Amino acid sequence: MTRETVAELPGAVLPGALSESLHAELVAFRRDLHMHPELGNQEFRTTAAIKERLERAGLKPRVLVTGTGLICDIGHTEGERSGVPLLALRADIDALPIPDTKDCAYRSTVPDRAHACGHDVHTTVVLGAGLVLASLHAQGLLSRPVRLIFQPAEEQLPGGALTAIADGALEGVGRILALHCDPKVECGRIGLRHGPITSACDRLDVALDGPGGHTARPHLTTDLVTAAARVATDVPALIARRVDTRSGLALTWGRIESGHAPNVIPQHAELSGTVRCLDLDAWRDAPDIVHAAIDEVATLHGAKSEITYVRGVPPVVNDRESAELLRRAMVARCGLDSVESTEQSLGGEDFSWYLEHVPGAMARLGVRRPGERTVRDLHQGDFDADENAITVGVELFTAAALMESPGV
């Protein structure tokens, strides 16, 4: 069977369908990860579990130099120079520092730690795709080599993707694909779009200082509470007027703190928040725009400002050909009605760093149970996924690998 004939096969006979036994194993694997969540760069147990299963399948995974995360090639060995670029499939493996509030048998066993963003599902999907593709390779049905990337620390700015890239994750790669759980999309479907699908996301910390004093004599002080309040309200408004509104540049505060007593004007105030942006060019200009606006407002109120602007991640911008590959693969598996258009979100994703080097695309994997009216939002303690989405994700990735041209 040639690549050309494989690419044209209808979903019913396209190789790489997930067996019931492997689906059951993957569900158990996902539940084990869900019960033992690990934060970014601490994913030692998770890394060991992935490594053991891949090795049991006869593969040779390599743990990243940081000790967490790993990469594994299928149909390509280290040092091999076939001239055919690899197709990379990426998963993020870290959890969030929030409590798991669900009442289920696989609830997190670690206090204040939860897989509330679906990374356990992402990991299981890429693992399952790797196991299926290894079997297809052994049968001579995989014409393009594939690399599995299990990346640590996606939730930590500027993202563990940079660590993986620095350790050679993209060497020899010609295209990269990823999925992200979406509780708004029903299981059995994916959300997809060309162009930007997420936003840029940076972190901002601001410290304001000035002479404090008694609240009876504010005219003799720098009123830092008022200064902090004006920074919190005026700076976002200023920023919105200094960039094209279509860029979606937005500053949102998550923390403001100052003072200890009702009759004492403090000498120090702090604000923390995030800067999000839909447009790549505006994101590149964002630090200068934000710095200038904060300094302007703080100076107006007599406060000295110290700004810590932490670059996070650029927007994920889906390459048209890569998004089309995901669309064709999903249609081949699940039919024409299985792909829906999706909006660009203001969430950040460090998958964007890979796309600075190679073309690729991310799809939103539907994880909402059919008929379920309650949408369990991401980054909430009650988040859960329909585990049938694991089969959907595995079969999507295996179809993409089979349908991809080795000449790309």
N, C-alpha and C positions, 0 to 999 in steps of 0.2 A: 504494500500500500504506500503510495507516494504522498508527499506533503500536499500536492495539488488536489489529489482525490480526498484526502482527509479534510481539507479546508472546505470542501463542498458538501460533505456529508450532513444530512439532517441530524438534529439533536438526538433522535431515538437510537442512532447507531454510531454516533461520534464516540470514539474511545475515551476512556477516562471517567466514566460514570462511577459514582461512589457506591461501593457495596454496603449492604445493611450492616455487616459485621464491622467494617471500618468506620462507618458512621457512628455506631455504638461506642467503639473505642475512642473516637475523637470527642464525643460528648463527655465521656468519662475523663478524658484528658483535660478538656476545658473546665470541667467542674473541679478537678484537682487544682488547677491554676487559680480558679475563682476562690477556692478555700484558703489559698496560701499566697495572697497578693504581696508583691515586693515593690518598693519605690525605686525610682530611677537610680541606676548605677549600683543597686543593691540586689539585682535580680539573679543571685547565684543559684538558688534552688530551681528557678524557672529555666535558666540556661542549662543546668545539668539535666533537667527532665527532657528538654528538646534534644540535647546532644545524645542522650542515651537512646532515644527512639530513632533518631536518624542513623545512628551507628548500627542499631539492630536491623535496619533495612539495608545494611551494606554500604552506606554512604560515609563520607569523611568530612564531617563538619569541623570548622576551625573557630575556636573561641576568640573573640576580639582581645586586643592587648590589654584592655581595661579589666578583663576578667568576667564581664557580663556581656551578653549578646554574642551572636555567632553568625557565620556565613557558611553556606554549603552549596557546592556545585553538583549538578546532575548532567551527565553527558559531557563533562569537561573536567579534566584533572589539572592540578596545579602544574604549571610549566608547559601545558599543552598549547600549541599554537595552530589551531585549526583555521584561523582567519574568520570564523563565524562569530559575530558578537553575541553575547549572552543576553537572554531576557531575564531581568531580575524581578522577583516577587518580594515585596517588603512587608514585614509585620513589625509592630512596636510591642514591647513585652512588659512595660512597667505599669504600675497601678497608681492610685490616687490616695492622698493622705486624708481620707474621710471615712466615717464609719459606714458599714454595710447595715442597712436598716431592714432588709428583706427577711421574711420568715420562710426559709426553704432549707432543704437538706444540705445544700452546698454553699450556705452563707459563709462569709469570710470568718476564719478562725483567728485572725490577727486584729487586735483592737485598733480602731481608727485607720484601717487600711481596707481599700475596696477596689475591685476592678469595675469602676463605675463609668468607664468610658468605652468598654468593649474590647480592650486590648487583649484580653484572654481569648476572645473570639477571633480577632485578627491573627493571633499567634497560632491558634488551632487550625484555621483555614490554610495558612501558608504551610504548616506542618503537613496537613492532609494532602495538599496539592503536591508537596514534595514526595510523599510516599507513593501517590498515584503515578506521578511523572517518572519516578525511578522504575516502577514496574513497566511503564510504557517504553522507557528507554531500553530496558532489558529485552523487550519484544521487537525492538527496532522501529518503533513508531514515533520516536521523538527526534525530529531532524534538527532542531535548534537547541543548543545547550541552555540550561536554566540555572540561575543562581537564587538561592533562598537567602534573604537578609532578615535576621531577627535582631532588631535594633533596640538598644536600651534607651531609657531616659527621654522619651518623647515629650513628657510633661514638664521637663526642666528646660527653661530658656538658656541658651539658644538651641537646645535640642541635641539628643544623642545621635542624630543623623550625621552631624559633623564629625563625631568620633568614628562612626562606621566608615565614612568617606575617607578620613585620614588614614584608616587602617586598610584601605584598598578595596572597599566593598564595591566600588564602581569600576574597577580595573577590568577592561574587556567587555563591559556592559554596553549594549546598544539601545536598550529601552528598559524602563522600569514601570511596574504597575503596583497599585495598592488599593485596598478597600478600607472604608471606615464605617462602622456601625451607624445607622440612622434610625432612631426609634419612630420617626415620622413616616417612614416608608414601610409598607407591609412586607413581611417575609415572602420570598419568592420573586421579589422585584429589586431593581437597583435604580438609584438616581444618578444621572450623568449629565455633563455639560462640557462643551468646548470652552477653552479659555479659563479665566480664574474661577475657582470653586470654593476657595477659602480666602481669608484676608491675612494681611500682615499683622503681627502682634508683637509689641515691644512692652517692656516694663519700665515704669517711671517711679522714682522716689524723690521727694522734695523735702528738704529741711529748711525751715525758716528760723532766723535768729534775730534778736534785738533786745534792748534793755526793757525789762518788765517793770512791774511796780504795783501799786495799790489801785484797785478798781475805782477808788474815789478820785484818782488823779490821772486819768487816761491821757490827758494832754501832755504829761511829762514822760510818757512811755512810748514804746512802739507797741501798739495794740496787736499782738500776734494772733489772737483769736480772730479778730476782724480781718487781719491780713490773710490768714489761712482760709477764712470763709470766702474772701474775694478771689483768691487764687482758685479755690474749688469751683466757683461759679463763673468767673469772668474768663479764665484761661480757655476752657472748652469753647466758649462763644467766640473768643478772638481767633482761635485756630480755624473755626468753621468759616470765618470770613477771609482767611488768608490763603486758602487753597480752593481749587475747583471743587464745587460741591459734589460733582460726580465721582470724585476720588474716594469719598466715604471716610475721610480722615476724622477719627473721633477719639477724644480722650475721656475716659470714664474712671472716676475715683472709686477705690474699694476700701480705703482706710484714711481717716483723718484723726489726729490725736494731738491734744495740747492741754496743758494745765492740770492742776491737782486740787485747787481750792476755788470756791465761788467768788472770793474777794481778792484774788491775786491774779494780776495779768502776767502770764508766763513769759519766760525768756526763750522758749523753744517750741516749735510746732512741726509736725510731720504729716505729709500726705503721700499716699501710694496709690497707683492705678495702672491702667494699661492704655496703650495707644494702639488703635486698630485702624487699618487702612485697606481699601479695596484695590487701590491702584499701585503698581510697582514703582513708577516714577515718583509719585507723591510720597510713598514710603521712604524712598531714598532721601528726600528733602525733609522728612518729618522731624528729625532731631534738632535741626537748626530752627525750624518754625516753633517748636514747642519750647526750646530754651529761651528764645526771644520773647515769647508771650509771657512766660513765667517771670523772667527778669523784669519785664515792663510792669506787671501788676505788683510784684513784690516791692520794687523800688518806689512806686507810687504811694505805698503804705509804710515806707520807711524800714522795711525788713530786708535783711541780707539773705539771699537764697543760695542754697547748695543743691545742685541737681545731679542725680545719678540716673542716666538714661541707658538702659540695658537693651541692646539690640536683640530682638527675638528671632522671628522668622518672617521671610517674605511671603507673599501669597502663593498658594499652589495654583499654578497656571497649567491646565491640561492641554497637552499637545493634541492637535486635531486627529492625527493618524492614530495615536495611542488610544484616545477616547473612542474612536471608531472601531478599533480592534476590540475593546471591551464591549461595545454595543453589539458587534457581530457575534462575539462569543456568547453573550448572554442570550441573544435571540436564538442562536443555534441550540442552546440548552433548554430554554424556557419559553420560547415563542416571542412573537412581535410585541405582545402587550406587557412584557416583563421589564421593559426599560421606560422610565419616565424622566422628563426633564427636571432639573433641580436648580435651586437658586444659589447664588454665591452667598456664603455665610460669613459672619464676622468672627468666626472661630479661627484660631491659628493652628497650623499643622507643620511640623518640621520636615515632612515629606518634600516640602518646597525646596529644601537644600539640594536634594538629589536632582531636581529639575533644573538647577543652575548648571548642571554638567551634562545631563543626557535627557532626551525626550521621554515623556511618560505621562501617566494619567492616574487619577484616583477616582473611584466610583463610591457612591454611598450605598452600603449594603443594607437592605431592608431587614429589620429585626423585630418589627412589631407583629405580634400574633394576629392572624386574620380574625377580624371581628372585634378585636380589643379596642375599646373607645378611649381608654386612658393612655396617654402618651407618657412613658417614663423617660424623662429628659436625661441627657448626658450630664455627668458630673453631679448626679444626685444619688443619695444612698440607697434608693429603692430601684435603681436601674437594673434591668435584666433584659435578656435577649431570647427570642424564639430560637431554640437550638437547631431547628431545621435550616436556619440560615447558614450553618456550617457547611452543609451539603451544597447549598447554592453557591457559596463562595469557592469551595474546592472545585466544583465542576466548571464554574466560570473561569477560574485561573487555568485549569487544565485545558479547557477549550481554547483559551487565548494562546497558550503555548503551542498547541497543535496547529492553530490557524495562522500563526505568525510566520512571515517570510524570513528565512535565514539570511537573506541578503541585506536586511535593513541594518 
